[in-house]
Amino acid sequence: MRDSMTTLNDNEYTQYRALSVSAIVTLILGVLSLAALLFTPLLVLSAIGMIVGLFAVLTCTKRRDELSGERFAKIGLTLSVFTLVVGSLWAAYVYVTEVPEGYQRISFFQLQPDERSRLPIPPEAVELNGKKVFVKGYIHPGLPTKKNIKTFVLVPDMGTCCFGGQPKLTDMIEVELEGDLRTDYNMVRRKLAGTLTVSPQKKPVSGLDGVYYRLSADYVR
């Protein structure tokens, strides 16, 4: 009889423990972090989930008499750690292997002028003239057609990609796909490789002010 009463009291006590908010948040972040395996920038969710998860597990362990949800916290923490490790390794592998042989990786950051200089383009960018380069960016939406595109303007970020408008002159690369290469417009980040032409004289582009950089691309993904 006494054992039955003890069990009953324990069950009632368990029901009245508060569910840890941090444990629930950890579980939600852990589930959301699975998307990082497909979209690398979401690894930030994995990192946040791991930090919140460690806090939640420690809190639930220390205050076990007051809080429930330790299992949720552990599941969320495990998912966050898993996606952070696997996602980071995959991102590192892609970074090392994505540049075609014989091409030099560049970024739009390298194409920006020094604010203290009056030169429209930096000397470092001029040195890239005629070089085979690999660059990533988004297709600017100012296109006459969205399918079977041969020529388009590449921009560095989603803001310009999605909302259009006039980007900075050094935030644009006019791309012409060589041979039978064609692509379709979407908001997916593109990887391109080809020969870069750099000119201090703006080249007019339909719907935009002009460009300093042109890429004759023989590779697009």
Contacts in CASP RR format, 6 or more apart in sequence:
PFRMAT RR
TARGET T0000
AUTHOR 0000-0000-0000
METHOD contacts of the structure
MODEL  1
MRDSMTTLNDNEYTQYRALSVSAIVTLILGVLSLAALLFTPLLVLSAIGM
IVGLFAVLTCTKRRDELSGERFAKIGLTLSVFTLVVGSLWAAYVYVTEVP
EGYQRISFFQLQPDERSRLPIPPEAVELNGKKVFVKGYIHPGLPTKKNIK
TFVLVPDMGTCCFGGQPKLTDMIEVELEGDLRTDYNMVRRKLAGTLTVSP
QKKPVSGLDGVYYRLSADYVR
14 68 0 8 1.000
17 65 0 8 1.000
17 66 0 8 1.000
17 67 0 8 1.000
17 68 0 8 1.000
18 66 0 8 1.000
18 67 0 8 1.000
18 68 0 8 1.000
19 67 0 8 1.000
19 68 0 8 1.000
19 69 0 8 1.000
20 56 0 8 1.000
20 59 0 8 1.000
20 60 0 8 1.000
20 67 0 8 1.000
20 68 0 8 1.000
20 69 0 8 1.000
20 70 0 8 1.000
20 72 0 8 1.000
20 73 0 8 1.000
22 52 0 8 1.000
22 53 0 8 1.000
22 55 0 8 1.000
22 56 0 8 1.000
22 59 0 8 1.000
22 73 0 8 1.000
23 53 0 8 1.000
23 56 0 8 1.000
23 60 0 8 1.000
23 67 0 8 1.000
23 69 0 8 1.000
23 70 0 8 1.000
23 72 0 8 1.000
23 73 0 8 1.000
24 69 0 8 1.000
24 72 0 8 1.000
25 52 0 8 1.000
25 56 0 8 1.000
26 49 0 8 1.000
26 52 0 8 1.000
26 53 0 8 1.000
26 56 0 8 1.000
26 57 0 8 1.000
26 72 0 8 1.000
26 73 0 8 1.000
26 76 0 8 1.000
26 77 0 8 1.000
26 80 0 8 1.000
27 72 0 8 1.000
27 73 0 8 1.000
27 75 0 8 1.000
27 76 0 8 1.000
29 45 0 8 1.000
29 46 0 8 1.000
29 48 0 8 1.000
29 49 0 8 1.000
29 52 0 8 1.000
29 53 0 8 1.000
29 76 0 8 1.000
29 80 0 8 1.000
30 45 0 8 1.000
30 46 0 8 1.000
30 49 0 8 1.000
30 75 0 8 1.000
30 76 0 8 1.000
30 77 0 8 1.000
30 79 0 8 1.000
30 80 0 8 1.000
30 83 0 8 1.000
31 76 0 8 1.000
31 79 0 8 1.000
32 42 0 8 1.000
32 45 0 8 1.000
33 42 0 8 1.000
33 43 0 8 1.000
33 45 0 8 1.000
33 46 0 8 1.000
33 49 0 8 1.000
33 79 0 8 1.000
33 80 0 8 1.000
33 83 0 8 1.000
33 84 0 8 1.000
34 79 0 8 1.000
34 83 0 8 1.000
35 42 0 8 1.000
35 45 0 8 1.000
36 42 0 8 1.000
36 43 0 8 1.000
36 45 0 8 1.000
36 46 0 8 1.000
36 83 0 8 1.000
36 84 0 8 1.000
36 87 0 8 1.000
37 83 0 8 1.000
37 86 0 8 1.000
37 87 0 8 1.000
37 90 0 8 1.000
40 87 0 8 1.000
40 90 0 8 1.000
40 91 0 8 1.000
40 94 0 8 1.000
43 83 0 8 1.000
43 84 0 8 1.000
43 87 0 8 1.000
43 88 0 8 1.000
43 91 0 8 1.000
45 80 0 8 1.000
46 80 0 8 1.000
46 81 0 8 1.000
46 83 0 8 1.000
46 84 0 8 1.000
46 87 0 8 1.000
47 80 0 8 1.000
47 84 0 8 1.000
48 80 0 8 1.000
49 76 0 8 1.000
49 77 0 8 1.000
49 80 0 8 1.000
50 77 0 8 1.000
50 80 0 8 1.000
50 81 0 8 1.000
50 84 0 8 1.000
53 73 0 8 1.000
53 76 0 8 1.000
53 77 0 8 1.000
53 80 0 8 1.000
54 77 0 8 1.000
56 73 0 8 1.000
56 77 0 8 1.000
57 70 0 8 1.000
57 73 0 8 1.000
57 74 0 8 1.000
57 77 0 8 1.000
59 67 0 8 1.000
60 67 0 8 1.000
60 68 0 8 1.000
60 69 0 8 1.000
60 70 0 8 1.000
60 73 0 8 1.000
61 70 0 8 1.000
64 70 0 8 1.000
98 134 0 8 1.000
98 191 0 8 1.000
99 105 0 8 1.000
99 134 0 8 1.000
99 193 0 8 1.000
100 134 0 8 1.000
100 193 0 8 1.000
100 219 0 8 1.000
102 132 0 8 1.000
103 132 0 8 1.000
103 133 0 8 1.000
103 134 0 8 1.000
103 193 0 8 1.000
103 194 0 8 1.000
103 219 0 8 1.000
104 128 0 8 1.000
104 131 0 8 1.000
104 132 0 8 1.000
104 133 0 8 1.000
104 134 0 8 1.000
105 133 0 8 1.000
105 134 0 8 1.000
105 135 0 8 1.000
106 128 0 8 1.000
106 133 0 8 1.000
106 134 0 8 1.000
106 135 0 8 1.000
106 196 0 8 1.000
107 135 0 8 1.000
107 136 0 8 1.000
107 156 0 8 1.000
108 135 0 8 1.000
108 137 0 8 1.000
108 156 0 8 1.000
108 170 0 8 1.000
108 171 0 8 1.000
110 122 0 8 1.000
110 124 0 8 1.000
110 125 0 8 1.000
110 128 0 8 1.000
111 121 0 8 1.000
111 122 0 8 1.000
111 125 0 8 1.000
111 170 0 8 1.000
111 171 0 8 1.000
111 173 0 8 1.000
111 212 0 8 1.000
111 213 0 8 1.000
112 122 0 8 1.000
112 170 0 8 1.000
113 119 0 8 1.000
113 120 0 8 1.000
113 121 0 8 1.000
113 122 0 8 1.000
113 170 0 8 1.000
114 122 0 8 1.000
119 200 0 8 1.000
120 169 0 8 1.000
120 170 0 8 1.000
120 200 0 8 1.000
120 212 0 8 1.000
121 170 0 8 1.000
121 198 0 8 1.000
121 200 0 8 1.000
121 212 0 8 1.000
125 170 0 8 1.000
125 198 0 8 1.000
125 212 0 8 1.000
125 213 0 8 1.000
126 198 0 8 1.000
126 200 0 8 1.000
128 196 0 8 1.000
128 198 0 8 1.000
129 196 0 8 1.000
129 197 0 8 1.000
129 198 0 8 1.000
129 199 0 8 1.000
130 195 0 8 1.000
130 196 0 8 1.000
130 197 0 8 1.000
130 198 0 8 1.000
131 195 0 8 1.000
131 196 0 8 1.000
132 193 0 8 1.000
132 194 0 8 1.000
132 195 0 8 1.000
132 196 0 8 1.000
133 193 0 8 1.000
133 194 0 8 1.000
133 195 0 8 1.000
133 196 0 8 1.000
133 215 0 8 1.000
134 191 0 8 1.000
134 192 0 8 1.000
134 193 0 8 1.000
134 194 0 8 1.000
134 219 0 8 1.000
135 154 0 8 1.000
135 173 0 8 1.000
135 191 0 8 1.000
135 192 0 8 1.000
135 193 0 8 1.000
135 215 0 8 1.000
136 189 0 8 1.000
136 190 0 8 1.000
136 191 0 8 1.000
136 192 0 8 1.000
137 154 0 8 1.000
137 155 0 8 1.000
137 156 0 8 1.000
137 157 0 8 1.000
137 161 0 8 1.000
137 189 0 8 1.000
137 190 0 8 1.000
137 192 0 8 1.000
138 154 0 8 1.000
138 155 0 8 1.000
138 156 0 8 1.000
138 157 0 8 1.000
138 158 0 8 1.000
138 160 0 8 1.000
138 161 0 8 1.000
138 187 0 8 1.000
138 188 0 8 1.000
138 189 0 8 1.000
138 190 0 8 1.000
139 149 0 8 1.000
139 152 0 8 1.000
139 153 0 8 1.000
139 154 0 8 1.000
139 155 0 8 1.000
139 161 0 8 1.000
139 183 0 8 1.000
139 185 0 8 1.000
139 186 0 8 1.000
139 190 0 8 1.000
140 152 0 8 1.000
140 153 0 8 1.000
140 154 0 8 1.000
140 155 0 8 1.000
140 160 0 8 1.000
140 161 0 8 1.000
140 164 0 8 1.000
140 167 0 8 1.000
140 172 0 8 1.000
140 208 0 8 1.000
141 161 0 8 1.000
141 162 0 8 1.000
141 164 0 8 1.000
141 185 0 8 1.000
142 153 0 8 1.000
142 164 0 8 1.000
142 207 0 8 1.000
142 208 0 8 1.000
143 149 0 8 1.000
143 152 0 8 1.000
143 185 0 8 1.000
144 206 0 8 1.000
146 184 0 8 1.000
146 185 0 8 1.000
147 184 0 8 1.000
147 185 0 8 1.000
148 182 0 8 1.000
148 184 0 8 1.000
149 177 0 8 1.000
149 182 0 8 1.000
149 183 0 8 1.000
149 184 0 8 1.000
149 185 0 8 1.000
150 176 0 8 1.000
150 177 0 8 1.000
150 181 0 8 1.000
150 182 0 8 1.000
151 174 0 8 1.000
151 175 0 8 1.000
151 176 0 8 1.000
151 177 0 8 1.000
152 174 0 8 1.000
152 175 0 8 1.000
152 183 0 8 1.000
152 185 0 8 1.000
153 167 0 8 1.000
153 172 0 8 1.000
153 173 0 8 1.000
153 174 0 8 1.000
153 175 0 8 1.000
153 205 0 8 1.000
153 208 0 8 1.000
153 211 0 8 1.000
154 172 0 8 1.000
154 173 0 8 1.000
154 174 0 8 1.000
154 175 0 8 1.000
154 190 0 8 1.000
154 192 0 8 1.000
154 215 0 8 1.000
155 161 0 8 1.000
155 167 0 8 1.000
155 171 0 8 1.000
155 172 0 8 1.000
156 171 0 8 1.000
158 187 0 8 1.000
160 167 0 8 1.000
160 171 0 8 1.000
161 187 0 8 1.000
162 187 0 8 1.000
166 208 0 8 1.000
166 209 0 8 1.000
167 208 0 8 1.000
169 202 0 8 1.000
169 209 0 8 1.000
169 210 0 8 1.000
169 211 0 8 1.000
169 212 0 8 1.000
170 212 0 8 1.000
170 213 0 8 1.000
172 205 0 8 1.000
172 208 0 8 1.000
172 210 0 8 1.000
172 211 0 8 1.000
172 212 0 8 1.000
172 213 0 8 1.000
173 196 0 8 1.000
173 211 0 8 1.000
173 213 0 8 1.000
173 214 0 8 1.000
173 215 0 8 1.000
174 203 0 8 1.000
174 205 0 8 1.000
174 211 0 8 1.000
174 213 0 8 1.000
174 214 0 8 1.000
174 215 0 8 1.000
175 192 0 8 1.000
175 214 0 8 1.000
175 215 0 8 1.000
175 217 0 8 1.000
176 214 0 8 1.000
176 215 0 8 1.000
176 216 0 8 1.000
176 217 0 8 1.000
177 183 0 8 1.000
177 217 0 8 1.000
177 220 0 8 1.000
178 216 0 8 1.000
178 217 0 8 1.000
178 218 0 8 1.000
181 217 0 8 1.000
181 218 0 8 1.000
181 220 0 8 1.000
183 190 0 8 1.000
183 220 0 8 1.000
190 220 0 8 1.000
190 221 0 8 1.000
191 219 0 8 1.000
191 220 0 8 1.000
191 221 0 8 1.000
192 215 0 8 1.000
192 217 0 8 1.000
192 219 0 8 1.000
192 220 0 8 1.000
192 221 0 8 1.000
193 217 0 8 1.000
193 218 0 8 1.000
193 219 0 8 1.000
194 215 0 8 1.000
194 216 0 8 1.000
194 217 0 8 1.000
194 218 0 8 1.000
194 219 0 8 1.000
195 215 0 8 1.000
195 216 0 8 1.000
196 213 0 8 1.000
196 214 0 8 1.000
196 215 0 8 1.000
197 213 0 8 1.000
197 214 0 8 1.000
197 215 0 8 1.000
197 216 0 8 1.000
198 212 0 8 1.000
198 213 0 8 1.000
199 212 0 8 1.000
199 214 0 8 1.000
200 212 0 8 1.000
201 212 0 8 1.000
202 209 0 8 1.000
202 210 0 8 1.000
202 211 0 8 1.000
202 212 0 8 1.000
203 210 0 8 1.000
203 211 0 8 1.000
203 212 0 8 1.000
203 214 0 8 1.000
204 210 0 8 1.000
205 211 0 8 1.000
END
